[in-house]
Amino acid sequence: MLEKYLEEIGLSDKEAAIYLALLQFDNATPTEIAKKTKLNRSTVYVVLESLEKKGLTSETNVGKTVHYQAAAPERLETYVEQQQLKLEEMGKRLKDIIPEIKAIQRETGERPIIRVAYGKDAALAQSLEFFNAEHKEGVGYFIFNQDMLDEQYTPKELAKVKEVRPKKQILGKSIYNATTTIPSNELTERKMVDKKEFPITADISIHEDRVHIVTLGEQTTTILIQSKDFANTLKTLFKLAFRSIH
């Protein structure tokens, strides 16, 4: 029980075992500690050095032999306070370090983040979250079937999703199927394709490093992919298709 608590405040399992063992001696040699904890002596030396750096053990000479003694249990309070201060400092530095780590990730080839959800409610929730990303490009690319969207969602639900992008001032380019033409406006340039020749049965949004796909059938499945490489490739394909539509 005590070992588990010491591990929770930052000690390793071996550090916890040796510290508790030392408390049972006035002072002890590494050989005595090894016997008590059933750890080999070379490991005991390494762990004692680590505990000494943490201020939880100290050396003392008994004759010509080096012994070790545990710091008073009250020293653990100081140790925990020091850990808290370190965490606070690390938390402050983390905001500056994360962009640097992301830059390295992009240089070496990023690992995509993929989230899959099922049901209409999940699709709406992810649609609302989709634009919560860094806005560097300012343009989103969209492929959708307006008739199928109208069948699947209520006007109120569609309006709630549609109001997100204008608020963030993100421009758009759209390729869509619909019975009635949806005119372009100052925010979005739209091009309709024949639904018989080029049927669209999923709602696809591409923005920054994210791709959001929602199937528009009986079973609604939502896939959110966060990958710069994947998103950039789909943007290229979209631009090629968009340019060819007259």
C-alpha positions as YAML, in Angstrom:
chain: A
units: angstrom
residues:
- id: 1
  name: MET
  ca: [0.00, 0.00, 0.00]
- id: 2
  name: LEU
  ca: [2.79, 2.41, 0.98]
- id: 3
  name: GLU
  ca: [4.88, 1.43, -2.02]
- id: 4
  name: LYS
  ca: [1.94, 2.14, -4.34]
- id: 5
  name: TYR
  ca: [1.51, 5.63, -2.85]
- id: 6
  name: LEU
  ca: [5.21, 6.41, -3.23]
- id: 7
  name: GLU
  ca: [5.01, 5.32, -6.85]
- id: 8
  name: GLU
  ca: [2.02, 7.63, -7.38]
- id: 9
  name: ILE
  ca: [4.03, 10.65, -6.20]
- id: 10
  name: GLY
  ca: [6.84, 9.90, -8.63]
- id: 11
  name: LEU
  ca: [9.11, 7.19, -7.23]
- id: 12
  name: SER
  ca: [9.86, 4.05, -9.19]
- id: 13
  name: ASP
  ca: [8.91, 0.69, -7.68]
- id: 14
  name: LYS
  ca: [12.56, 0.02, -6.75]
- id: 15
  name: GLU
  ca: [13.02, 3.50, -5.26]
- id: 16
  name: ALA
  ca: [9.90, 3.00, -3.14]
- id: 17
  name: ALA
  ca: [11.05, -0.45, -1.95]
- id: 18
  name: ILE
  ca: [14.55, 0.76, -1.00]
- id: 19
  name: TYR
  ca: [13.33, 3.93, 0.72]
- id: 20
  name: LEU
  ca: [10.87, 1.94, 2.86]
- id: 21
  name: ALA
  ca: [13.55, -0.64, 3.61]
- id: 22
  name: LEU
  ca: [16.02, 2.06, 4.71]
- id: 23
  name: LEU
  ca: [13.46, 3.50, 7.14]
- id: 24
  name: GLN
  ca: [13.74, 0.22, 9.05]
- id: 25
  name: PHE
  ca: [17.47, 0.79, 9.65]
- id: 26
  name: ASP
  ca: [19.35, 3.59, 11.37]
- id: 27
  name: ASN
  ca: [21.71, 3.18, 8.43]
- id: 28
  name: ALA
  ca: [22.58, 0.28, 6.16]
- id: 29
  name: THR
  ca: [25.13, -0.86, 3.60]
- id: 30
  name: PRO
  ca: [24.12, -1.59, 0.00]
- id: 31
  name: THR
  ca: [24.61, -5.31, 0.77]
- id: 32
  name: GLU
  ca: [22.14, -5.14, 3.67]
- id: 33
  name: ILE
  ca: [19.66, -3.24, 1.55]
- id: 34
  name: ALA
  ca: [20.01, -5.79, -1.25]
- id: 35
  name: LYS
  ca: [19.21, -8.62, 1.18]
- id: 36
  name: LYS
  ca: [16.24, -6.76, 2.61]
- id: 37
  name: THR
  ca: [14.72, -5.84, -0.76]
- id: 38
  name: LYS
  ca: [15.90, -8.94, -2.69]
- id: 39
  name: LEU
  ca: [17.39, -6.69, -5.38]
- id: 40
  name: ASN
  ca: [20.86, -7.25, -6.77]
- id: 41
  name: ARG
  ca: [23.56, -5.00, -5.34]
- id: 42
  name: SER
  ca: [24.39, -3.21, -8.61]
- id: 43
  name: THR
  ca: [20.72, -2.16, -8.93]
- id: 44
  name: VAL
  ca: [20.73, -0.97, -5.30]
- id: 45
  name: TYR
  ca: [23.68, 1.35, -5.98]
- id: 46
  name: VAL
  ca: [21.91, 2.92, -8.99]
- id: 47
  name: VAL
  ca: [18.66, 3.40, -7.08]
- id: 48
  name: LEU
  ca: [20.40, 4.83, -4.02]
- id: 49
  name: GLU
  ca: [22.06, 7.43, -6.24]
- id: 50
  name: SER
  ca: [18.67, 8.34, -7.70]
- id: 51
  name: LEU
  ca: [17.08, 8.64, -4.24]
- id: 52
  name: GLU
  ca: [19.99, 10.79, -3.10]
- id: 53
  name: LYS
  ca: [19.35, 13.21, -5.99]
- id: 54
  name: LYS
  ca: [15.73, 13.40, -4.87]
- id: 55
  name: GLY
  ca: [16.89, 14.24, -1.35]
- id: 56
  name: LEU
  ca: [15.39, 11.06, 0.11]
- id: 57
  name: THR
  ca: [18.64, 9.31, 1.16]
- id: 58
  name: SER
  ca: [22.07, 10.37, 2.26]
- id: 59
  name: GLU
  ca: [25.47, 8.75, 2.75]
- id: 60
  name: THR
  ca: [27.20, 8.35, 6.08]
- id: 61
  name: ASN
  ca: [30.54, 6.75, 6.95]
- id: 62
  name: VAL
  ca: [30.59, 4.09, 9.63]
- id: 63
  name: GLY
  ca: [34.24, 3.30, 10.09]
- id: 64
  name: LYS
  ca: [35.62, 2.77, 6.61]
- id: 65
  name: THR
  ca: [32.31, 1.59, 5.18]
- id: 66
  name: VAL
  ca: [29.77, 3.78, 3.40]
- id: 67
  name: HIS
  ca: [26.28, 3.39, 4.81]
- id: 68
  name: TYR
  ca: [23.02, 4.96, 3.67]
- id: 69
  name: GLN
  ca: [20.15, 6.34, 5.68]
- id: 70
  name: ALA
  ca: [16.65, 7.42, 4.70]
- id: 71
  name: ALA
  ca: [15.52, 11.01, 4.99]
- id: 72
  name: ALA
  ca: [12.70, 11.60, 7.47]
- id: 73
  name: PRO
  ca: [9.23, 10.87, 6.05]
- id: 74
  name: GLU
  ca: [8.45, 14.60, 6.34]
- id: 75
  name: ARG
  ca: [10.95, 15.12, 3.51]
- id: 76
  name: LEU
  ca: [8.34, 13.54, 1.19]
- id: 77
  name: GLU
  ca: [6.20, 16.66, 1.58]
- id: 78
  name: THR
  ca: [9.03, 18.80, 0.27]
- id: 79
  name: TYR
  ca: [9.63, 16.32, -2.54]
- id: 80
  name: VAL
  ca: [5.96, 16.47, -3.61]
- id: 81
  name: GLU
  ca: [6.00, 20.28, -3.50]
- id: 82
  name: GLN
  ca: [9.09, 20.29, -5.73]
- id: 83
  name: GLN
  ca: [7.36, 17.93, -8.15]
- id: 84
  name: GLN
  ca: [4.33, 20.22, -8.28]
- id: 85
  name: LEU
  ca: [6.52, 23.24, -9.03]
- id: 86
  name: LYS
  ca: [8.26, 21.32, -11.81]
- id: 87
  name: LEU
  ca: [4.91, 20.30, -13.31]
- id: 88
  name: GLU
  ca: [3.65, 23.88, -13.22]
- id: 89
  name: GLU
  ca: [6.81, 25.09, -14.96]
- id: 90
  name: MET
  ca: [6.57, 22.29, -17.53]
- id: 91
  name: GLY
  ca: [2.93, 23.19, -18.16]
- id: 92
  name: LYS
  ca: [3.91, 26.79, -18.90]
- id: 93
  name: ARG
  ca: [6.68, 25.70, -21.28]
- id: 94
  name: LEU
  ca: [4.46, 23.14, -23.00]
- id: 95
  name: LYS
  ca: [2.53, 25.79, -24.96]
- id: 96
  name: ASP
  ca: [5.76, 26.89, -26.63]
- id: 97
  name: ILE
  ca: [7.13, 23.38, -27.11]
- id: 98
  name: ILE
  ca: [4.04, 21.77, -28.72]
- id: 99
  name: PRO
  ca: [4.38, 23.73, -32.02]
- id: 100
  name: GLU
  ca: [8.04, 22.68, -32.21]
- id: 101
  name: ILE
  ca: [7.08, 19.03, -31.67]
- id: 102
  name: LYS
  ca: [4.37, 19.31, -34.33]
- id: 103
  name: ALA
  ca: [6.91, 20.75, -36.76]
- id: 104
  name: ILE
  ca: [9.17, 17.74, -36.24]
- id: 105
  name: GLN
  ca: [6.20, 15.40, -36.71]
- id: 106
  name: ARG
  ca: [5.37, 16.93, -40.09]
- id: 107
  name: GLU
  ca: [8.97, 16.75, -41.23]
- id: 108
  name: THR
  ca: [9.34, 13.08, -40.40]
- id: 109
  name: GLY
  ca: [5.89, 11.93, -41.61]
- id: 110
  name: GLU
  ca: [2.91, 12.24, -39.36]
- id: 111
  name: ARG
  ca: [0.74, 9.46, -38.02]
- id: 112
  name: PRO
  ca: [-2.92, 10.11, -38.91]
- id: 113
  name: ILE
  ca: [-5.50, 10.46, -36.14]
- id: 114
  name: ILE
  ca: [-8.72, 8.66, -37.10]
- id: 115
  name: ARG
  ca: [-12.02, 8.81, -35.21]
- id: 116
  name: VAL
  ca: [-15.08, 6.79, -36.21]
- id: 117
  name: ALA
  ca: [-18.58, 7.35, -34.82]
- id: 118
  name: TYR
  ca: [-22.07, 6.08, -35.62]
- id: 119
  name: GLY
  ca: [-25.46, 7.73, -35.68]
- id: 120
  name: LYS
  ca: [-26.88, 11.10, -36.69]
- id: 121
  name: ASP
  ca: [-26.17, 12.79, -33.34]
- id: 122
  name: ALA
  ca: [-22.48, 11.89, -33.56]
- id: 123
  name: ALA
  ca: [-22.33, 13.20, -37.13]
- id: 124
  name: LEU
  ca: [-23.82, 16.54, -36.08]
- id: 125
  name: ALA
  ca: [-21.50, 16.85, -33.08]
- id: 126
  name: GLN
  ca: [-18.40, 16.18, -35.18]
- id: 127
  name: SER
  ca: [-19.62, 18.58, -37.88]
- id: 128
  name: LEU
  ca: [-19.83, 21.35, -35.28]
- id: 129
  name: GLU
  ca: [-16.35, 20.49, -33.96]
- id: 130
  name: PHE
  ca: [-14.79, 20.20, -37.42]
- id: 131
  name: PHE
  ca: [-13.75, 23.83, -37.75]
- id: 132
  name: ASN
  ca: [-12.14, 23.96, -34.29]
- id: 133
  name: ALA
  ca: [-8.66, 23.96, -35.81]
- id: 134
  name: GLU
  ca: [-5.98, 26.48, -36.66]
- id: 135
  name: HIS
  ca: [-7.20, 28.69, -39.50]
- id: 136
  name: LYS
  ca: [-4.19, 29.33, -41.73]
- id: 137
  name: GLU
  ca: [-5.56, 28.63, -45.19]
- id: 138
  name: GLY
  ca: [-8.97, 30.21, -44.76]
- id: 139
  name: VAL
  ca: [-10.56, 27.93, -47.38]
- id: 140
  name: GLY
  ca: [-12.57, 24.73, -46.97]
- id: 141
  name: TYR
  ca: [-13.52, 22.21, -49.68]
- id: 142
  name: PHE
  ca: [-16.88, 20.47, -49.62]
- id: 143
  name: ILE
  ca: [-18.64, 17.65, -51.47]
- id: 144
  name: PHE
  ca: [-22.27, 16.90, -50.65]
- id: 145
  name: ASN
  ca: [-25.70, 15.77, -51.81]
- id: 146
  name: GLN
  ca: [-28.21, 18.43, -50.77]
- id: 147
  name: ASP
  ca: [-31.28, 16.22, -51.35]
- id: 148
  name: MET
  ca: [-29.90, 13.46, -49.11]
- id: 149
  name: LEU
  ca: [-28.89, 15.99, -46.43]
- id: 150
  name: ASP
  ca: [-32.45, 17.39, -46.47]
- id: 151
  name: GLU
  ca: [-33.83, 13.87, -45.97]
- id: 152
  name: GLN
  ca: [-31.46, 13.01, -43.15]
- id: 153
  name: TYR
  ca: [-31.52, 16.23, -41.09]
- id: 154
  name: THR
  ca: [-34.12, 18.75, -40.04]
- id: 155
  name: PRO
  ca: [-33.87, 22.34, -41.33]
- id: 156
  name: LYS
  ca: [-32.91, 23.45, -37.81]
- id: 157
  name: GLU
  ca: [-30.08, 20.92, -37.60]
- id: 158
  name: LEU
  ca: [-28.71, 21.92, -41.01]
- id: 159
  name: ALA
  ca: [-28.92, 25.62, -40.14]
- id: 160
  name: LYS
  ca: [-26.93, 25.07, -36.95]
- id: 161
  name: VAL
  ca: [-24.08, 23.44, -38.87]
- id: 162
  name: LYS
  ca: [-24.18, 25.98, -41.70]
- id: 163
  name: GLU
  ca: [-23.78, 28.95, -39.38]
- id: 164
  name: VAL
  ca: [-20.41, 27.77, -38.00]
- id: 165
  name: ARG
  ca: [-18.23, 28.48, -41.06]
- id: 166
  name: PRO
  ca: [-19.42, 32.08, -41.73]
- id: 167
  name: LYS
  ca: [-18.74, 32.97, -38.08]
- id: 168
  name: LYS
  ca: [-15.14, 31.84, -38.53]
- id: 169
  name: GLN
  ca: [-14.90, 33.63, -41.90]
- id: 170
  name: ILE
  ca: [-13.79, 30.52, -43.75]
- id: 171
  name: LEU
  ca: [-14.32, 30.66, -47.52]
- id: 172
  name: GLY
  ca: [-15.52, 27.57, -49.36]
- id: 173
  name: LYS
  ca: [-15.59, 25.72, -52.65]
- id: 174
  name: SER
  ca: [-18.29, 23.10, -53.14]
- id: 175
  name: ILE
  ca: [-19.15, 20.29, -55.53]
- id: 176
  name: TYR
  ca: [-22.66, 18.99, -55.02]
- id: 177
  name: ASN
  ca: [-25.69, 17.02, -56.19]
- id: 178
  name: ALA
  ca: [-29.12, 18.63, -55.88]
- id: 179
  name: THR
  ca: [-32.49, 18.85, -57.56]
- id: 180
  name: THR
  ca: [-32.35, 22.64, -57.43]
- id: 181
  name: THR
  ca: [-29.27, 24.75, -58.13]
- id: 182
  name: ILE
  ca: [-27.69, 26.37, -55.07]
- id: 183
  name: PRO
  ca: [-26.19, 29.68, -56.19]
- id: 184
  name: SER
  ca: [-22.69, 30.78, -55.22]
- id: 185
  name: ASN
  ca: [-22.28, 33.73, -52.87]
- id: 186
  name: GLU
  ca: [-19.45, 35.87, -51.51]
- id: 187
  name: LEU
  ca: [-18.49, 33.14, -49.05]
- id: 188
  name: THR
  ca: [-18.75, 30.02, -51.21]
- id: 189
  name: GLU
  ca: [-18.24, 29.14, -54.86]
- id: 190
  name: ARG
  ca: [-20.45, 26.18, -55.79]
- id: 191
  name: LYS
  ca: [-20.60, 23.84, -58.79]
- id: 192
  name: MET
  ca: [-23.34, 21.28, -59.31]
- id: 193
  name: VAL
  ca: [-22.74, 17.92, -61.03]
- id: 194
  name: ASP
  ca: [-25.32, 15.59, -62.54]
- id: 195
  name: LYS
  ca: [-26.54, 13.22, -59.82]
- id: 196
  name: LYS
  ca: [-27.12, 10.37, -62.25]
- id: 197
  name: GLU
  ca: [-23.73, 10.57, -63.93]
- id: 198
  name: PHE
  ca: [-21.79, 11.60, -60.80]
- id: 199
  name: PRO
  ca: [-23.77, 10.43, -57.74]
- id: 200
  name: ILE
  ca: [-22.59, 11.67, -54.34]
- id: 201
  name: THR
  ca: [-23.71, 9.59, -51.35]
- id: 202
  name: ALA
  ca: [-21.44, 11.00, -48.64]
- id: 203
  name: ASP
  ca: [-20.88, 14.44, -47.16]
- id: 204
  name: ILE
  ca: [-17.15, 15.27, -47.32]
- id: 205
  name: SER
  ca: [-15.45, 18.32, -45.81]
- id: 206
  name: ILE
  ca: [-11.75, 19.13, -46.13]
- id: 207
  name: HIS
  ca: [-10.17, 21.94, -44.15]
- id: 208
  name: GLU
  ca: [-6.60, 22.51, -42.95]
- id: 209
  name: ASP
  ca: [-5.30, 19.04, -41.95]
- id: 210
  name: ARG
  ca: [-8.75, 17.50, -41.37]
- id: 211
  name: VAL
  ca: [-11.09, 15.43, -43.48]
- id: 212
  name: HIS
  ca: [-14.65, 14.79, -42.28]
- id: 213
  name: ILE
  ca: [-16.73, 12.11, -44.03]
- id: 214
  name: VAL
  ca: [-20.37, 11.30, -43.26]
- id: 215
  name: THR
  ca: [-22.22, 8.55, -45.11]
- id: 216
  name: LEU
  ca: [-25.74, 9.60, -46.08]
- id: 217
  name: GLY
  ca: [-27.51, 6.26, -46.06]
- id: 218
  name: GLU
  ca: [-29.68, 4.39, -43.56]
- id: 219
  name: GLN
  ca: [-26.71, 3.86, -41.23]
- id: 220
  name: THR
  ca: [-24.93, 7.15, -40.59]
- id: 221
  name: THR
  ca: [-21.20, 6.64, -40.15]
- id: 222
  name: THR
  ca: [-18.83, 9.51, -39.43]
- id: 223
  name: ILE
  ca: [-15.08, 9.35, -40.04]
- id: 224
  name: LEU
  ca: [-12.80, 12.19, -38.96]
- id: 225
  name: ILE
  ca: [-9.22, 11.96, -40.23]
- id: 226
  name: GLN
  ca: [-6.54, 14.36, -39.07]
- id: 227
  name: SER
  ca: [-3.58, 14.06, -41.43]
- id: 228
  name: LYS
  ca: [-1.84, 16.82, -43.33]
- id: 229
  name: ASP
  ca: [-0.71, 14.46, -46.11]
- id: 230
  name: PHE
  ca: [-4.16, 12.89, -46.56]
- id: 231
  name: ALA
  ca: [-5.96, 16.24, -46.47]
- id: 232
  name: ASN
  ca: [-3.55, 17.84, -48.96]
- id: 233
  name: THR
  ca: [-3.96, 14.95, -51.39]
- id: 234
  name: LEU
  ca: [-7.75, 15.23, -51.28]
- id: 235
  name: LYS
  ca: [-7.51, 19.00, -51.76]
- id: 236
  name: THR
  ca: [-5.46, 18.41, -54.92]
- id: 237
  name: LEU
  ca: [-8.05, 15.94, -56.26]
- id: 238
  name: PHE
  ca: [-10.87, 18.34, -55.39]
- id: 239
  name: LYS
  ca: [-9.17, 21.23, -57.22]
- id: 240
  name: LEU
  ca: [-8.67, 19.08, -60.32]
- id: 241
  name: ALA
  ca: [-12.35, 18.08, -60.32]
- id: 242
  name: PHE
  ca: [-13.56, 21.61, -59.55]
- id: 243
  name: ARG
  ca: [-11.52, 23.09, -62.42]
- id: 244
  name: SER
  ca: [-12.97, 20.60, -64.91]
- id: 245
  name: ILE
  ca: [-16.62, 21.42, -64.08]
- id: 246
  name: HIS
  ca: [-18.11, 24.05, -66.38]
...
